[in-house]
Amino acid sequence: MTMRLGPGCDLWVLAEADVDRVAHRLGGLQALSPDERARLDRLVRPGSRRRHLGARVLARWAMSRYLGVPPAVVEFAQGRFGRPVLADPARGPDFNLTHTDGMIACAVTPRGRVGVDAETYPARPDSVRLVGKVLTERERALLLQAPPGARPGMLAEHWVLKEAYTKALGLGLHRPFDSFDIRDGGLGPALHDPHTDALPHRDWTLQLLRCGAGHVMALASAAGVPPGSMRVLDAALVLADVDGATAAALPRLQARMTAPAA
Ligand SMILES: CC(C)(COP(=O)(O)OP(=O)(O)OC[C@H]1O[C@@H](n2cnc3c(N)ncnc32)[C@H](O)[C@@H]1OP(=O)(O)O)[C@@H](O)C(=O)NCCC(=O)NCCS
């Protein structure tokens, strides 16, 4: 049955520990396109392979549900900087993928574009040396007002929010992170991008989520997707439901509608 999006984004999450089981259930490597299999073959490290496989299987399965077709029939293409998209974007909603140690996620939006990023939380203490590349002068000044122990967490939150936005744009790391600000928008993090006027979507919703103690995730969606209306779908649980089986749930994702502490 075709699945409908609500007013907010759908966030599909897949624990890395569930990848092999879920991938097997959805057809294993045969479910991937020849391009996807070739890409997988180039990855040497078992963890990278597992997360890439998980992301591709998750995207294929999730998008097949919105399109109302079998997973193997969904066709993908790539944007200029590698952003995966539906081969015919007019046929279905926009989506984006992220994977990090332990978790994979696929965000799907009812309107416009979406970007998602997940990282382990907090950032490693030595990551604070990256502040000059990641934060604007204004953000750096606010970070330095915080106790040193809080800074890696604040940096991780800024990082995921910024990367989610640049991934929605399709630019990823090609867009310098110190060229736009994340500010406290009252109800949640807000984007201040001096170059936004030149882009097709001016109003962005940023959402920050925590998953258990170990991960932070952010979603950036364009075109006025209402914050707080996101549906979180644990892929292993949804699949178990389809199969009439039981599965363990991921630690509950908690949407934090506050801005990053800086
Ligand atoms: C995309 C990018 C931000 C990923 O950063 P990351 O934190 O390591 O990875 P994440 O797990 O959050 O996201 C990876 C996923 O984002 C998606 N992605 C790739 N390029 C993307 C882009 N330009 N915009 C949005 N999403 C992108 C892919 O699904 C990718 O998963 P996959 O590699 O398994 O297919 C980074 O690699 C980037 O800026 N790439 C731009 C292109 C580039 O420089 N490529 C170098 C190789 S040619």
The ligand as an SDF file (V2000), in Angstrom:
LIG
                    3D

 48 50  0  0  0  0  0  0  0  0999 V2000
   28.0300   14.4690    1.5390 C   0  0  0  0  0  0  0  0  0  0  0  0
   29.0210   14.7560    2.6070 C   0  0  0  0  0  0  0  0  0  0  0  0
   28.6290   16.0210    3.3020 C   0  0  0  0  0  0  0  0  0  0  0  0
   28.9630   13.5210    3.5440 C   0  0  0  0  0  0  0  0  0  0  0  0
   29.4640   13.7490    4.7910 O   0  0  0  0  0  0  0  0  0  0  0  0
   29.5130   12.6660    5.9690 P   0  0  0  0  0  0  0  0  0  0  0  0
   29.2390   13.3790    7.2440 O   0  0  0  0  0  0  0  0  0  0  0  0
   30.7560   11.9060    5.8470 O   0  0  0  0  0  0  0  0  0  0  0  0
   28.4040   11.5980    5.6680 O   0  0  0  0  0  0  0  0  0  0  0  0
   26.8530   11.4050    5.9840 P   0  0  0  0  0  0  0  0  0  0  0  0
   26.7340   10.0580    6.5280 O   0  0  0  0  0  0  0  0  0  0  0  0
   26.2030   12.4890    6.7730 O   0  0  0  0  0  0  0  0  0  0  0  0
   26.1780   11.4690    4.5430 O   0  0  0  0  0  0  0  0  0  0  0  0
   26.5700   10.5840    3.5570 C   0  0  0  0  0  0  0  0  0  0  0  0
   25.4440   10.4180    2.5880 C   0  0  0  0  0  0  0  0  0  0  0  0
   25.0070   11.6870    2.1060 O   0  0  0  0  0  0  0  0  0  0  0  0
   24.5660   11.5280    0.7680 C   0  0  0  0  0  0  0  0  0  0  0  0
   25.2860   12.5130   -0.0330 N   0  0  0  0  0  0  0  0  0  0  0  0
   26.4110   12.3670   -0.7590 C   0  0  0  0  0  0  0  0  0  0  0  0
   26.7370   13.5520   -1.3440 N   0  0  0  0  0  0  0  0  0  0  0  0
   25.8040   14.4430   -0.9760 C   0  0  0  0  0  0  0  0  0  0  0  0
   25.5930   15.8170   -1.2600 C   0  0  0  0  0  0  0  0  0  0  0  0
   26.4190   16.5140   -2.0390 N   0  0  0  0  0  0  0  0  0  0  0  0
   24.5160   16.4340   -0.7210 N   0  0  0  0  0  0  0  0  0  0  0  0
   23.6620   15.7500    0.0680 C   0  0  0  0  0  0  0  0  0  0  0  0
   23.8110   14.4400    0.3850 N   0  0  0  0  0  0  0  0  0  0  0  0
   24.8700   13.7920   -0.1360 C   0  0  0  0  0  0  0  0  0  0  0  0
   24.8690   10.0980    0.3580 C   0  0  0  0  0  0  0  0  0  0  0  0
   23.7020    9.3390    0.5090 O   0  0  0  0  0  0  0  0  0  0  0  0
   25.8870    9.6660    1.3810 C   0  0  0  0  0  0  0  0  0  0  0  0
   25.8480    8.2930    1.6930 O   0  0  0  0  0  0  0  0  0  0  0  0
   26.6720    7.2530    0.8140 P   0  0  0  0  0  0  0  0  0  0  0  0
   28.0220    7.8460    0.5910 O   0  0  0  0  0  0  0  0  0  0  0  0
   26.6800    6.0120    1.6120 O   0  0  0  0  0  0  0  0  0  0  0  0
   25.9020    7.1390   -0.4420 O   0  0  0  0  0  0  0  0  0  0  0  0
   30.4540   14.9510    2.0660 C   0  0  0  0  0  0  0  0  0  0  0  0
   31.0000   13.7290    1.6590 O   0  0  0  0  0  0  0  0  0  0  0  0
   30.4630   15.9320    0.9000 C   0  0  0  0  0  0  0  0  0  0  0  0
   30.4640   17.1200    1.0800 O   0  0  0  0  0  0  0  0  0  0  0  0
   30.4910   15.4590   -0.3230 N   0  0  0  0  0  0  0  0  0  0  0  0
   30.3950   16.3850   -1.4490 C   0  0  0  0  0  0  0  0  0  0  0  0
   30.9990   15.8070   -2.6490 C   0  0  0  0  0  0  0  0  0  0  0  0
   32.4330   15.4640   -2.4510 C   0  0  0  0  0  0  0  0  0  0  0  0
   33.2600   16.2510   -2.1040 O   0  0  0  0  0  0  0  0  0  0  0  0
   32.7260   14.2180   -2.6810 N   0  0  0  0  0  0  0  0  0  0  0  0
   34.0410   13.7170   -2.5000 C   0  0  0  0  0  0  0  0  0  0  0  0
   34.1890   12.4480   -3.2740 C   0  0  0  0  0  0  0  0  0  0  0  0
   34.1550   12.8160   -5.0110 S   0  0  0  0  0  0  0  0  0  0  0  0
  1  2  1  0
  2  3  1  0
  2  4  1  0
  2 36  1  0
  4  5  1  0
  5  6  1  0
  6  7  2  0
  6  8  1  0
  6  9  1  0
  9 10  1  0
 10 11  2  0
 10 12  1  0
 10 13  1  0
 13 14  1  0
 14 15  1  0
 15 16  1  0
 15 30  1  0
 16 17  1  0
 17 18  1  0
 17 28  1  0
 18 19  1  0
 18 27  1  0
 19 20  2  0
 20 21  1  0
 21 22  1  0
 21 27  2  0
 22 23  1  0
 22 24  2  0
 24 25  1  0
 25 26  2  0
 26 27  1  0
 28 29  1  0
 28 30  1  0
 30 31  1  0
 31 32  1  0
 32 33  2  0
 32 34  1  0
 32 35  1  0
 36 37  1  0
 36 38  1  0
 38 39  2  0
 38 40  1  0
 40 41  1  0
 41 42  1  0
 42 43  1  0
 43 44  2  0
 43 45  1  0
 45 46  1  0
 46 47  1  0
 47 48  1  0
M  END
$$$$
